[in-house]
């Protein structure tokens, strides 16, 4: 991903592969926001997310989507919008 982008990416490693399915947003007025797994589903990965002090953390249950092999990012629409300078 880093090679295909003009943006710098930081890597965050979580112990549960499925917990890596999260959504990052940089919202004006709110800053860095991360939708991620709940502590009930992946407690070890949740502890890793809690260490992100510069982010607004929003735990989201994915229980119903998992029943049909869905993930948190399945509910996302990604828009590549160029900012005007």
PDB file of N, CA, C and O in Angstrom:
ATOM      1  N   UNK A   1       0.825  -1.186   0.000  1.00  0.00           N
ATOM      2  CA  UNK A   1       0.000   0.000   0.000  1.00  0.00           C
ATOM      3  C   UNK A   1       0.871   1.251   0.000  1.00  0.00           C
ATOM      4  O   UNK A   1       0.579   2.220  -0.701  1.00  0.00           O
ATOM      5  N   UNK A   2       1.933   1.223   0.785  1.00  0.00           N
ATOM      6  CA  UNK A   2       2.814   2.384   0.881  1.00  0.00           C
ATOM      7  C   UNK A   2       3.417   2.732  -0.480  1.00  0.00           C
ATOM      8  O   UNK A   2       3.548   3.910  -0.812  1.00  0.00           O
ATOM      9  N   UNK A   3       3.782   1.732  -1.261  1.00  0.00           N
ATOM     10  CA  UNK A   3       4.411   1.961  -2.559  1.00  0.00           C
ATOM     11  C   UNK A   3       3.443   2.583  -3.567  1.00  0.00           C
ATOM     12  O   UNK A   3       3.878   3.284  -4.481  1.00  0.00           O
ATOM     13  N   UNK A   4       2.154   2.342  -3.417  1.00  0.00           N
ATOM     14  CA  UNK A   4       1.164   2.829  -4.369  1.00  0.00           C
ATOM     15  C   UNK A   4       0.577   4.190  -3.972  1.00  0.00           C
ATOM     16  O   UNK A   4      -0.291   4.710  -4.672  1.00  0.00           O
ATOM     17  N   UNK A   5       1.030   4.756  -2.886  1.00  0.00           N
ATOM     18  CA  UNK A   5       0.407   5.962  -2.358  1.00  0.00           C
ATOM     19  C   UNK A   5       1.409   7.091  -2.190  1.00  0.00           C
ATOM     20  O   UNK A   5       2.615   6.866  -2.087  1.00  0.00           O
ATOM     21  N   UNK A   6       0.893   8.294  -2.165  1.00  0.00           N
ATOM     22  CA  UNK A   6       1.737   9.443  -1.848  1.00  0.00           C
ATOM     23  C   UNK A   6       1.585   9.830  -0.373  1.00  0.00           C
ATOM     24  O   UNK A   6       2.092  10.869   0.052  1.00  0.00           O
ATOM     25  N   UNK A   7       0.892   9.002   0.402  1.00  0.00           N
ATOM     26  CA  UNK A   7       0.696   9.225   1.836  1.00  0.00           C
ATOM     27  C   UNK A   7       1.604   8.295   2.635  1.00  0.00           C
ATOM     28  O   UNK A   7       1.969   7.216   2.168  1.00  0.00           O
ATOM     29  N   UNK A   8       1.961   8.720   3.832  1.00  0.00           N
ATOM     30  CA  UNK A   8       2.746   7.888   4.737  1.00  0.00           C
ATOM     31  C   UNK A   8       1.784   7.078   5.605  1.00  0.00           C
ATOM     32  O   UNK A   8       0.802   7.615   6.117  1.00  0.00           O
ATOM     33  N   UNK A   9       2.063   5.807   5.766  1.00  0.00           N
ATOM     34  CA  UNK A   9       1.232   4.939   6.590  1.00  0.00           C
ATOM     35  C   UNK A   9       2.027   4.447   7.785  1.00  0.00           C
ATOM     36  O   UNK A   9       3.219   4.161   7.672  1.00  0.00           O
ATOM     37  N   UNK A  10       1.367   4.349   8.926  1.00  0.00           N
ATOM     38  CA  UNK A  10       1.943   3.718  10.107  1.00  0.00           C
ATOM     39  C   UNK A  10       1.300   2.360  10.265  1.00  0.00           C
ATOM     40  O   UNK A  10       0.126   2.182   9.938  1.00  0.00           O
ATOM     41  N   UNK A  11       2.053   1.409  10.758  1.00  0.00           N
ATOM     42  CA  UNK A  11       1.546   0.050  10.923  1.00  0.00           C
ATOM     43  C   UNK A  11       1.218  -0.206  12.389  1.00  0.00           C
ATOM     44  O   UNK A  11       2.001   0.128  13.278  1.00  0.00           O
ATOM     45  N   UNK A  12       0.067  -0.795  12.630  1.00  0.00           N
ATOM     46  CA  UNK A  12      -0.354  -1.198  13.964  1.00  0.00           C
ATOM     47  C   UNK A  12      -0.639  -2.696  13.904  1.00  0.00           C
ATOM     48  O   UNK A  12      -1.483  -3.135  13.123  1.00  0.00           O
ATOM     49  N   UNK A  13       0.048  -3.470  14.712  1.00  0.00           N
ATOM     50  CA  UNK A  13      -0.115  -4.917  14.703  1.00  0.00           C
ATOM     51  C   UNK A  13      -0.981  -5.343  15.877  1.00  0.00           C
ATOM     52  O   UNK A  13      -0.715  -4.975  17.021  1.00  0.00           O
ATOM     53  N   UNK A  14      -2.014  -6.115  15.591  1.00  0.00           N
ATOM     54  CA  UNK A  14      -2.902  -6.644  16.637  1.00  0.00           C
ATOM     55  C   UNK A  14      -2.785  -8.167  16.652  1.00  0.00           C
ATOM     56  O   UNK A  14      -2.516  -8.771  15.613  1.00  0.00           O
ATOM     57  N   UNK A  15      -2.981  -8.797  17.810  1.00  0.00           N
ATOM     58  CA  UNK A  15      -2.794 -10.245  17.919  1.00  0.00           C
ATOM     59  C   UNK A  15      -3.847 -11.083  17.190  1.00  0.00           C
ATOM     60  O   UNK A  15      -3.587 -12.239  16.859  1.00  0.00           O
ATOM     61  N   UNK A  16      -5.013 -10.528  16.939  1.00  0.00           N
ATOM     62  CA  UNK A  16      -6.086 -11.274  16.269  1.00  0.00           C
ATOM     63  C   UNK A  16      -6.239 -10.752  14.843  1.00  0.00           C
ATOM     64  O   UNK A  16      -6.514  -9.568  14.644  1.00  0.00           O
ATOM     65  N   UNK A  17      -6.066 -11.615  13.857  1.00  0.00           N
ATOM     66  CA  UNK A  17      -6.153 -11.188  12.453  1.00  0.00           C
ATOM     67  C   UNK A  17      -7.471 -10.479  12.140  1.00  0.00           C
ATOM     68  O   UNK A  17      -7.468  -9.446  11.470  1.00  0.00           O
ATOM     69  N   UNK A  18      -8.583 -11.013  12.608  1.00  0.00           N
ATOM     70  CA  UNK A  18      -9.888 -10.426  12.289  1.00  0.00           C
ATOM     71  C   UNK A  18     -10.100  -9.066  12.948  1.00  0.00           C
ATOM     72  O   UNK A  18     -10.915  -8.270  12.480  1.00  0.00           O
ATOM     73  N   UNK A  19      -9.381  -8.800  14.017  1.00  0.00           N
ATOM     74  CA  UNK A  19      -9.496  -7.502  14.688  1.00  0.00           C
ATOM     75  C   UNK A  19      -8.836  -6.390  13.882  1.00  0.00           C
ATOM     76  O   UNK A  19      -9.066  -5.210  14.148  1.00  0.00           O
ATOM     77  N   UNK A  20      -8.023  -6.754  12.906  1.00  0.00           N
ATOM     78  CA  UNK A  20      -7.369  -5.747  12.060  1.00  0.00           C
ATOM     79  C   UNK A  20      -8.364  -5.089  11.117  1.00  0.00           C
ATOM     80  O   UNK A  20      -8.044  -4.073  10.498  1.00  0.00           O
ATOM     81  N   UNK A  21      -9.556  -5.643  10.996  1.00  0.00           N
ATOM     82  CA  UNK A  21     -10.577  -5.059  10.135  1.00  0.00           C
ATOM     83  C   UNK A  21     -11.208  -3.891  10.883  1.00  0.00           C
ATOM     84  O   UNK A  21     -12.140  -4.067  11.668  1.00  0.00           O
ATOM     85  N   UNK A  22     -10.688  -2.709  10.628  1.00  0.00           N
ATOM     86  CA  UNK A  22     -11.190  -1.505  11.289  1.00  0.00           C
ATOM     87  C   UNK A  22     -11.234  -0.375  10.264  1.00  0.00           C
ATOM     88  O   UNK A  22     -10.732  -0.515   9.149  1.00  0.00           O
ATOM     89  N   UNK A  23     -11.829   0.727  10.649  1.00  0.00           N
ATOM     90  CA  UNK A  23     -11.975   1.865   9.745  1.00  0.00           C
ATOM     91  C   UNK A  23     -11.360   3.099  10.409  1.00  0.00           C
ATOM     92  O   UNK A  23     -11.733   3.473  11.520  1.00  0.00           O
ATOM     93  N   UNK A  24     -10.415   3.720   9.707  1.00  0.00           N
ATOM     94  CA  UNK A  24      -9.774   4.951  10.171  1.00  0.00           C
ATOM     95  C   UNK A  24     -10.354   6.131   9.402  1.00  0.00           C
ATOM     96  O   UNK A  24     -10.536   6.066   8.186  1.00  0.00           O
ATOM     97  N   UNK A  25     -10.640   7.200  10.117  1.00  0.00           N
ATOM     98  CA  UNK A  25     -11.134   8.420   9.484  1.00  0.00           C
ATOM     99  C   UNK A  25     -10.395   9.615  10.076  1.00  0.00           C
ATOM    100  O   UNK A  25     -10.105   9.647  11.272  1.00  0.00           O
ATOM    101  N   UNK A  26     -10.097  10.580   9.241  1.00  0.00           N
ATOM    102  CA  UNK A  26      -9.533  11.842   9.706  1.00  0.00           C
ATOM    103  C   UNK A  26     -10.608  12.896   9.473  1.00  0.00           C
ATOM    104  O   UNK A  26     -10.727  13.437   8.374  1.00  0.00           O
ATOM    105  N   UNK A  27     -11.390  13.186  10.509  1.00  0.00           N
ATOM    106  CA  UNK A  27     -12.544  14.065  10.392  1.00  0.00           C
ATOM    107  C   UNK A  27     -12.217  15.465  10.887  1.00  0.00           C
ATOM    108  O   UNK A  27     -11.665  15.633  11.975  1.00  0.00           O
ATOM    109  N   UNK A  28     -12.553  16.457  10.097  1.00  0.00           N
ATOM    110  CA  UNK A  28     -12.289  17.820  10.544  1.00  0.00           C
ATOM    111  C   UNK A  28     -13.176  18.117  11.752  1.00  0.00           C
ATOM    112  O   UNK A  28     -14.372  17.825  11.753  1.00  0.00           O
ATOM    113  N   UNK A  29     -12.576  18.690  12.752  1.00  0.00           N
ATOM    114  CA  UNK A  29     -13.285  18.985  13.984  1.00  0.00           C
ATOM    115  C   UNK A  29     -13.235  17.849  15.005  1.00  0.00           C
ATOM    116  O   UNK A  29     -13.441  18.075  16.197  1.00  0.00           O
ATOM    117  N   UNK A  30     -12.962  16.639  14.544  1.00  0.00           N
ATOM    118  CA  UNK A  30     -12.895  15.480  15.446  1.00  0.00           C
ATOM    119  C   UNK A  30     -11.493  14.881  15.491  1.00  0.00           C
ATOM    120  O   UNK A  30     -11.124  14.250  16.482  1.00  0.00           O
ATOM    121  N   UNK A  31     -10.717  15.068  14.444  1.00  0.00           N
ATOM    122  CA  UNK A  31      -9.366  14.518  14.400  1.00  0.00           C
ATOM    123  C   UNK A  31      -9.358  13.080  13.913  1.00  0.00           C
ATOM    124  O   UNK A  31     -10.159  12.684  13.067  1.00  0.00           O
ATOM    125  N   UNK A  32      -8.437  12.314  14.467  1.00  0.00           N
ATOM    126  CA  UNK A  32      -8.259  10.912  14.077  1.00  0.00           C
ATOM    127  C   UNK A  32      -9.283  10.039  14.790  1.00  0.00           C
ATOM    128  O   UNK A  32      -9.331  10.002  16.019  1.00  0.00           O
ATOM    129  N   UNK A  33     -10.099   9.340  14.012  1.00  0.00           N
ATOM    130  CA  UNK A  33     -11.163   8.496  14.562  1.00  0.00           C
ATOM    131  C   UNK A  33     -10.940   7.072  14.070  1.00  0.00           C
ATOM    132  O   UNK A  33     -10.661   6.860  12.890  1.00  0.00           O
ATOM    133  N   UNK A  34     -11.060   6.095  14.966  1.00  0.00           N
ATOM    134  CA  UNK A  34     -10.875   4.705  14.596  1.00  0.00           C
ATOM    135  C   UNK A  34     -12.058   3.871  15.082  1.00  0.00           C
ATOM    136  O   UNK A  34     -12.325   3.787  16.281  1.00  0.00           O
ATOM    137  N   UNK A  35     -12.757   3.260  14.133  1.00  0.00           N
ATOM    138  CA  UNK A  35     -13.806   2.280  14.456  1.00  0.00           C
ATOM    139  C   UNK A  35     -13.111   0.924  14.523  1.00  0.00           C
ATOM    140  O   UNK A  35     -12.432   0.529  13.576  1.00  0.00           O
ATOM    141  N   UNK A  36     -13.275   0.217  15.624  1.00  0.00           N
ATOM    142  CA  UNK A  36     -12.534  -1.031  15.814  1.00  0.00           C
ATOM    143  C   UNK A  36     -13.364  -2.043  16.599  1.00  0.00           C
ATOM    144  O   UNK A  36     -14.484  -1.752  17.020  1.00  0.00           O
ATOM    145  N   UNK A  37     -12.800  -3.234  16.789  1.00  0.00           N
ATOM    146  CA  UNK A  37     -13.501  -4.325  17.471  1.00  0.00           C
ATOM    147  C   UNK A  37     -13.785  -3.997  18.938  1.00  0.00           C
ATOM    148  O   UNK A  37     -13.179  -3.096  19.518  1.00  0.00           O
ATOM    149  N   UNK A  38     -14.705  -4.737  19.514  1.00  0.00           N
ATOM    150  CA  UNK A  38     -15.044  -4.554  20.927  1.00  0.00           C
ATOM    151  C   UNK A  38     -14.127  -5.402  21.814  1.00  0.00           C
ATOM    152  O   UNK A  38     -13.506  -6.359  21.352  1.00  0.00           O
ATOM    153  N   UNK A  39     -14.057  -5.034  23.080  1.00  0.00           N
ATOM    154  CA  UNK A  39     -13.255  -5.783  24.044  1.00  0.00           C
ATOM    155  C   UNK A  39     -13.819  -7.184  24.268  1.00  0.00           C
ATOM    156  O   UNK A  39     -13.071  -8.119  24.553  1.00  0.00           O
ATOM    157  N   UNK A  40     -15.132  -7.327  24.140  1.00  0.00           N
ATOM    158  CA  UNK A  40     -15.757  -8.640  24.347  1.00  0.00           C
ATOM    159  C   UNK A  40     -15.341  -9.635  23.267  1.00  0.00           C
ATOM    160  O   UNK A  40     -15.179 -10.822  23.549  1.00  0.00           O
ATOM    161  N   UNK A  41     -15.169  -9.167  22.045  1.00  0.00           N
ATOM    162  CA  UNK A  41     -14.845 -10.053  20.927  1.00  0.00           C
ATOM    163  C   UNK A  41     -13.352 -10.371  20.872  1.00  0.00           C
ATOM    164  O   UNK A  41     -12.971 -11.534  20.742  1.00  0.00           O
ATOM    165  N   UNK A  42     -12.519  -9.362  20.967  1.00  0.00           N
ATOM    166  CA  UNK A  42     -11.064  -9.532  20.874  1.00  0.00           C
ATOM    167  C   UNK A  42     -10.373  -8.720  21.970  1.00  0.00           C
ATOM    168  O   UNK A  42      -9.858  -7.635  21.698  1.00  0.00           O
ATOM    169  N   UNK A  43     -10.357  -9.227  23.199  1.00  0.00           N
ATOM    170  CA  UNK A  43      -9.808  -8.442  24.321  1.00  0.00           C
ATOM    171  C   UNK A  43      -8.332  -8.081  24.167  1.00  0.00           C
ATOM    172  O   UNK A  43      -7.930  -6.985  24.555  1.00  0.00           O
ATOM    173  N   UNK A  44      -7.521  -8.975  23.611  1.00  0.00           N
ATOM    174  CA  UNK A  44      -6.089  -8.673  23.470  1.00  0.00           C
ATOM    175  C   UNK A  44      -5.865  -7.574  22.431  1.00  0.00           C
ATOM    176  O   UNK A  44      -5.042  -6.682  22.639  1.00  0.00           O
ATOM    177  N   UNK A  45      -6.579  -7.635  21.337  1.00  0.00           N
ATOM    178  CA  UNK A  45      -6.455  -6.592  20.311  1.00  0.00           C
ATOM    179  C   UNK A  45      -7.024  -5.274  20.805  1.00  0.00           C
ATOM    180  O   UNK A  45      -6.484  -4.214  20.492  1.00  0.00           O
ATOM    181  N   UNK A  46      -8.099  -5.322  21.567  1.00  0.00           N
ATOM    182  CA  UNK A  46      -8.702  -4.109  22.128  1.00  0.00           C
ATOM    183  C   UNK A  46      -7.680  -3.352  22.974  1.00  0.00           C
ATOM    184  O   UNK A  46      -7.643  -2.122  22.952  1.00  0.00           O
ATOM    185  N   UNK A  47      -6.853  -4.083  23.717  1.00  0.00           N
ATOM    186  CA  UNK A  47      -5.816  -3.452  24.545  1.00  0.00           C
ATOM    187  C   UNK A  47      -4.811  -2.688  23.692  1.00  0.00           C
ATOM    188  O   UNK A  47      -4.304  -1.645  24.104  1.00  0.00           O
ATOM    189  N   UNK A  48      -4.524  -3.209  22.502  1.00  0.00           N
ATOM    190  CA  UNK A  48      -3.606  -2.516  21.587  1.00  0.00           C
ATOM    191  C   UNK A  48      -4.235  -1.210  21.113  1.00  0.00           C
ATOM    192  O   UNK A  48      -3.571  -0.174  21.087  1.00  0.00           O
ATOM    193  N   UNK A  49      -5.510  -1.257  20.739  1.00  0.00           N
ATOM    194  CA  UNK A  49      -6.193  -0.044  20.288  1.00  0.00           C
ATOM    195  C   UNK A  49      -6.246   1.015  21.390  1.00  0.00           C
ATOM    196  O   UNK A  49      -6.130   2.209  21.112  1.00  0.00           O
ATOM    197  N   UNK A  50      -6.418   0.584  22.628  1.00  0.00           N
ATOM    198  CA  UNK A  50      -6.499   1.530  23.754  1.00  0.00           C
ATOM    199  C   UNK A  50      -5.228   2.363  23.915  1.00  0.00           C
ATOM    200  O   UNK A  50      -5.268   3.437  24.515  1.00  0.00           O
ATOM    201  N   UNK A  51      -4.119   1.888  23.395  1.00  0.00           N
ATOM    202  CA  UNK A  51      -2.847   2.611  23.512  1.00  0.00           C
ATOM    203  C   UNK A  51      -2.756   3.797  22.548  1.00  0.00           C
ATOM    204  O   UNK A  51      -1.832   4.605  22.653  1.00  0.00           O
ATOM    205  N   UNK A  52      -3.691   3.909  21.622  1.00  0.00           N
ATOM    206  CA  UNK A  52      -3.693   5.017  20.660  1.00  0.00           C
ATOM    207  C   UNK A  52      -4.306   6.249  21.318  1.00  0.00           C
ATOM    208  O   UNK A  52      -5.507   6.489  21.196  1.00  0.00           O
ATOM    209  N   UNK A  53      -3.509   7.003  21.990  1.00  0.00           N
ATOM    210  CA  UNK A  53      -3.991   8.148  22.777  1.00  0.00           C
ATOM    211  C   UNK A  53      -4.404   9.338  21.922  1.00  0.00           C
ATOM    212  O   UNK A  53      -5.185  10.174  22.377  1.00  0.00           O
ATOM    213  N   UNK A  54      -3.901   9.437  20.694  1.00  0.00           N
ATOM    214  CA  UNK A  54      -4.212  10.584  19.838  1.00  0.00           C
ATOM    215  C   UNK A  54      -5.402  10.326  18.925  1.00  0.00           C
ATOM    216  O   UNK A  54      -5.613  11.066  17.964  1.00  0.00           O
ATOM    217  N   UNK A  55      -6.179   9.291  19.210  1.00  0.00           N
ATOM    218  CA  UNK A  55      -7.313   8.921  18.361  1.00  0.00           C
ATOM    219  C   UNK A  55      -8.603   8.869  19.169  1.00  0.00           C
ATOM    220  O   UNK A  55      -8.597   8.516  20.348  1.00  0.00           O
ATOM    221  N   UNK A  56      -9.704   9.224  18.524  1.00  0.00           N
ATOM    222  CA  UNK A  56     -11.007   8.980  19.115  1.00  0.00           C
ATOM    223  C   UNK A  56     -11.334   7.523  18.779  1.00  0.00           C
ATOM    224  O   UNK A  56     -11.460   7.170  17.606  1.00  0.00           O
ATOM    225  N   UNK A  57     -11.470   6.694  19.783  1.00  0.00           N
ATOM    226  CA  UNK A  57     -11.697   5.265  19.582  1.00  0.00           C
ATOM    227  C   UNK A  57     -13.173   4.932  19.753  1.00  0.00           C
ATOM    228  O   UNK A  57     -13.789   5.289  20.757  1.00  0.00           O
ATOM    229  N   UNK A  58     -13.732   4.248  18.764  1.00  0.00           N
ATOM    230  CA  UNK A  58     -15.137   3.866  18.810  1.00  0.00           C
ATOM    231  C   UNK A  58     -15.234   2.353  18.589  1.00  0.00           C
ATOM    232  O   UNK A  58     -15.130   1.883  17.456  1.00  0.00           O
ATOM    233  N   UNK A  59     -15.434   1.587  19.676  1.00  0.00           N
ATOM    234  CA  UNK A  59     -15.607   0.145  19.506  1.00  0.00           C
ATOM    235  C   UNK A  59     -16.958  -0.163  18.858  1.00  0.00           C
ATOM    236  O   UNK A  59     -17.982   0.402  19.243  1.00  0.00           O
ATOM    237  N   UNK A  60     -16.952  -1.052  17.882  1.00  0.00           N
ATOM    238  CA  UNK A  60     -18.163  -1.379  17.132  1.00  0.00           C
ATOM    239  C   UNK A  60     -18.339  -2.887  17.112  1.00  0.00           C
ATOM    240  O   UNK A  60     -17.406  -3.621  16.788  1.00  0.00           O
ATOM    241  N   UNK A  61     -19.528  -3.350  17.455  1.00  0.00           N
ATOM    242  CA  UNK A  61     -19.822  -4.779  17.391  1.00  0.00           C
ATOM    243  C   UNK A  61     -20.053  -5.188  15.947  1.00  0.00           C
ATOM    244  O   UNK A  61     -20.782  -4.530  15.205  1.00  0.00           O
ATOM    245  N   UNK A  62     -19.427  -6.270  15.570  1.00  0.00           N
ATOM    246  CA  UNK A  62     -19.546  -6.781  14.205  1.00  0.00           C
ATOM    247  C   UNK A  62     -20.279  -8.130  14.204  1.00  0.00           C
ATOM    248  O   UNK A  62     -20.248  -8.859  13.213  1.00  0.00           O
ATOM    249  N   UNK A  63     -20.918  -8.442  15.291  1.00  0.00           N
ATOM    250  CA  UNK A  63     -21.515  -9.758  15.495  1.00  0.00           C
ATOM    251  C   UNK A  63     -22.512 -10.156  14.408  1.00  0.00           C
ATOM    252  O   UNK A  63     -22.452 -11.279  13.909  1.00  0.00           O
ATOM    253  N   UNK A  64     -23.408  -9.279  14.038  1.00  0.00           N
ATOM    254  CA  UNK A  64     -24.420  -9.623  13.029  1.00  0.00           C
ATOM    255  C   UNK A  64     -23.821  -9.758  11.636  1.00  0.00           C
ATOM    256  O   UNK A  64     -24.216 -10.639  10.872  1.00  0.00           O
ATOM    257  N   UNK A  65     -22.878  -8.898  11.305  1.00  0.00           N
ATOM    258  CA  UNK A  65     -22.244  -8.976   9.986  1.00  0.00           C
ATOM    259  C   UNK A  65     -21.412 -10.242   9.842  1.00  0.00           C
ATOM    260  O   UNK A  65     -21.320 -10.800   8.748  1.00  0.00           O
ATOM    261  N   UNK A  66     -20.805 -10.704  10.933  1.00  0.00           N
ATOM    262  CA  UNK A  66     -19.993 -11.924  10.884  1.00  0.00           C
ATOM    263  C   UNK A  66     -20.826 -13.161  10.543  1.00  0.00           C
ATOM    264  O   UNK A  66     -20.294 -14.137  10.015  1.00  0.00           O
ATOM    265  N   UNK A  67     -22.110 -13.127  10.836  1.00  0.00           N
ATOM    266  CA  UNK A  67     -22.982 -14.263  10.536  1.00  0.00           C
ATOM    267  C   UNK A  67     -23.055 -14.541   9.037  1.00  0.00           C
ATOM    268  O   UNK A  67     -23.323 -15.668   8.620  1.00  0.00           O
ATOM    269  N   UNK A  68     -22.816 -13.513   8.235  1.00  0.00           N
ATOM    270  CA  UNK A  68     -22.849 -13.666   6.775  1.00  0.00           C
ATOM    271  C   UNK A  68     -21.469 -13.373   6.183  1.00  0.00           C
ATOM    272  O   UNK A  68     -21.357 -12.909   5.049  1.00  0.00           O
ATOM    273  N   UNK A  69     -20.419 -13.648   6.967  1.00  0.00           N
ATOM    274  CA  UNK A  69     -19.029 -13.432   6.554  1.00  0.00           C
ATOM    275  C   UNK A  69     -18.739 -11.987   6.183  1.00  0.00           C
ATOM    276  O   UNK A  69     -17.890 -11.722   5.331  1.00  0.00           O
ATOM    277  N   UNK A  70     -19.429 -11.063   6.808  1.00  0.00           N
ATOM    278  CA  UNK A  70     -19.195  -9.643   6.569  1.00  0.00           C
ATOM    279  C   UNK A  70     -18.217  -9.081   7.579  1.00  0.00           C
ATOM    280  O   UNK A  70     -17.947  -9.702   8.607  1.00  0.00           O
ATOM    281  N   UNK A  71     -17.694  -7.923   7.289  1.00  0.00           N
ATOM    282  CA  UNK A  71     -16.743  -7.270   8.179  1.00  0.00           C
ATOM    283  C   UNK A  71     -17.084  -5.784   8.281  1.00  0.00           C
ATOM    284  O   UNK A  71     -17.914  -5.271   7.530  1.00  0.00           O
ATOM    285  N   UNK A  72     -16.440  -5.115   9.208  1.00  0.00           N
ATOM    286  CA  UNK A  72     -16.696  -3.695   9.429  1.00  0.00           C
ATOM    287  C   UNK A  72     -16.463  -2.880   8.160  1.00  0.00           C
ATOM    288  O   UNK A  72     -17.230  -1.964   7.862  1.00  0.00           O
ATOM    289  N   UNK A  73     -15.425  -3.203   7.423  1.00  0.00           N
ATOM    290  CA  UNK A  73     -15.138  -2.444   6.204  1.00  0.00           C
ATOM    291  C   UNK A  73     -16.153  -2.710   5.099  1.00  0.00           C
ATOM    292  O   UNK A  73     -16.217  -1.951   4.132  1.00  0.00           O
ATOM    293  N   UNK A  74     -16.947  -3.770   5.219  1.00  0.00           N
ATOM    294  CA  UNK A  74     -18.016  -4.017   4.240  1.00  0.00           C
ATOM    295  C   UNK A  74     -19.084  -2.936   4.308  1.00  0.00           C
ATOM    296  O   UNK A  74     -19.860  -2.768   3.366  1.00  0.00           O
ATOM    297  N   UNK A  75     -19.130  -2.212   5.400  1.00  0.00           N
ATOM    298  CA  UNK A  75     -20.122  -1.151   5.582  1.00  0.00           C
ATOM    299  C   UNK A  75     -19.545   0.220   5.251  1.00  0.00           C
ATOM    300  O   UNK A  75     -20.129   1.244   5.608  1.00  0.00           O
ATOM    301  N   UNK A  76     -18.402   0.245   4.569  1.00  0.00           N
ATOM    302  CA  UNK A  76     -17.709   1.499   4.302  1.00  0.00           C
ATOM    303  C   UNK A  76     -17.750   1.857   2.828  1.00  0.00           C
ATOM    304  O   UNK A  76     -17.736   0.993   1.951  1.00  0.00           O
ATOM    305  N   UNK A  77     -17.800   3.144   2.588  1.00  0.00           N
ATOM    306  CA  UNK A  77     -17.647   3.677   1.241  1.00  0.00           C
ATOM    307  C   UNK A  77     -16.419   4.579   1.288  1.00  0.00           C
ATOM    308  O   UNK A  77     -16.402   5.570   2.019  1.00  0.00           O
ATOM    309  N   UNK A  78     -15.400   4.243   0.519  1.00  0.00           N
ATOM    310  CA  UNK A  78     -14.165   5.009   0.517  1.00  0.00           C
ATOM    311  C   UNK A  78     -14.200   6.028  -0.620  1.00  0.00           C
ATOM    312  O   UNK A  78     -14.502   5.695  -1.765  1.00  0.00           O
ATOM    313  N   UNK A  79     -13.887   7.264  -0.281  1.00  0.00           N
ATOM    314  CA  UNK A  79     -13.908   8.349  -1.259  1.00  0.00           C
ATOM    315  C   UNK A  79     -12.530   8.990  -1.295  1.00  0.00           C
ATOM    316  O   UNK A  79     -12.016   9.428  -0.266  1.00  0.00           O
ATOM    317  N   UNK A  80     -11.937   9.043  -2.466  1.00  0.00           N
ATOM    318  CA  UNK A  80     -10.644   9.679  -2.622  1.00  0.00           C
ATOM    319  C   UNK A  80     -10.897  11.112  -3.073  1.00  0.00           C
ATOM    320  O   UNK A  80     -11.167  11.365  -4.247  1.00  0.00           O
ATOM    321  N   UNK A  81     -10.810  12.026  -2.148  1.00  0.00           N
ATOM    322  CA  UNK A  81     -11.120  13.430  -2.425  1.00  0.00           C
ATOM    323  C   UNK A  81      -9.850  14.258  -2.287  1.00  0.00           C
ATOM    324  O   UNK A  81      -9.210  14.248  -1.236  1.00  0.00           O
ATOM    325  N   UNK A  82      -9.494  14.958  -3.321  1.00  0.00           N
ATOM    326  CA  UNK A  82      -8.322  15.817  -3.298  1.00  0.00           C
ATOM    327  C   UNK A  82      -8.688  17.131  -2.612  1.00  0.00           C
ATOM    328  O   UNK A  82      -9.693  17.754  -2.957  1.00  0.00           O
ATOM    329  N   UNK A  83      -7.892  17.546  -1.662  1.00  0.00           N
ATOM    330  CA  UNK A  83      -8.110  18.825  -0.984  1.00  0.00           C
ATOM    331  C   UNK A  83      -7.601  19.970  -1.847  1.00  0.00           C
ATOM    332  O   UNK A  83      -6.534  19.868  -2.452  1.00  0.00           O
ATOM    333  N   UNK A  84      -8.350  21.045  -1.905  1.00  0.00           N
ATOM    334  CA  UNK A  84      -7.894  22.235  -2.622  1.00  0.00           C
ATOM    335  C   UNK A  84      -7.004  23.047  -1.705  1.00  0.00           C
ATOM    336  O   UNK A  84      -7.337  23.269  -0.541  1.00  0.00           O
ATOM    337  N   UNK A  85      -5.889  23.483  -2.222  1.00  0.00           N
ATOM    338  CA  UNK A  85      -4.925  24.251  -1.409  1.00  0.00           C
ATOM    339  C   UNK A  85      -5.135  25.724  -1.636  1.00  0.00           C
ATOM    340  O   UNK A  85      -4.430  26.546  -1.050  1.00  0.00           O
TER     341      UNK A  85
END
